[in-house]
């Protein structure tokens, strides 16, 4: 759950990557964030997500490459790092 929250906070990690890697849809990630964060932190995160074009692949610029967190190398079975979008 901590890794999902970390991925959701990262601006360059799209919801599609979270779905692919963890199996949670965007609505489920939002519900998890609402349940896990303080209300003020959740509101700040939602405001960032709404204005962030990199969280959705359809609105993402082609010039933005895939982001790989330093913590990702420790995750076993990480399918997203072995394929491209």
C-alpha positions in Angstrom: 0.0 0.0 0.0 2.9 2.4 0.8 4.3 1.9 -2.8 0.9 2.6 -4.3 0.7 5.9 -2.3 4.2 6.7 -3.4 3.4 6.1 -7.0 0.3 8.2 -6.8 2.3 11.1 -5.3 4.9 11.0 -8.1 3.8 13.3 -10.9 5.5 11.3 -13.7 3.9 8.0 -12.7 0.6 7.7 -14.7 -2.5 6.0 -13.3 -2.1 3.5 -16.2 1.2 2.3 -14.7 -0.4 1.9 -11.3 -3.2 -0.1 -12.8 -0.8 -2.2 -14.8 1.6 -2.9 -11.9 -0.8 -3.1 -9.0 -4.2 -3.8 -10.5 -5.9 -0.7 -9.1 -8.0 1.6 -11.3 -7.8 5.4 -11.0 -11.0 5.5 -8.9 -9.6 2.9 -6.5 -6.3 4.8 -6.1 -8.3 7.9 -5.3 -10.3 6.1 -2.7 -7.1 4.6 -1.2 -5.5 8.0 -1.0 -8.6 9.5 0.6 -8.7 6.7 3.2 -4.9 6.8 3.9 -4.1 10.5 4.0 -5.1 13.3 6.2 -8.0 15.3 4.6 -5.8 18.3 3.9 -3.1 16.1 2.3 -5.7 14.4 0.2 -7.1 17.8 -1.0 -3.6 19.0 -1.9 -3.0 15.7 -3.8 -6.3 15.9 -5.7 -5.5 19.5 -6.7 -2.1 18.4 -8.0 -3.5 15.4 -9.9 -6.3 17.5 -11.6 -3.8 20.0 -12.9 -1.0 17.5 -13.7 -0.9 16.4 -17.4 1.5 13.6 -16.7 -0.8 11.5 -14.6 -2.8 10.4 -17.7 -1.1 9.0 -20.7 -3.6 10.6 -23.1 -2.7 14.1 -21.9 1.0 13.4 -21.5 3.6 15.0 -23.8 5.5 12.6 -26.0 8.8 14.3 -24.8 8.3 13.0 -21.2 9.9 9.7 -20.8 9.1 6.9 -18.4 10.0 7.6 -14.8 11.6 4.9 -12.7 11.8 5.5 -9.0 15.0 4.5 -7.1 12.7 2.3 -4.9 11.5 0.3 -8.0 14.6 -1.8 -8.2 13.7 -3.5 -4.9 10.3 -4.6 -6.1 10.2 -8.2 -7.3 8.0 -9.1 -10.3 8.0 -5.5 -11.5 6.4 -6.0 -14.9 6.3 -2.3 -15.8 10.1 -1.9 -15.9 10.3 -4.8 -18.5 7.9 -3.3 -21.0 7.2 0.1 -22.5 4.0 2.0 -22.8 
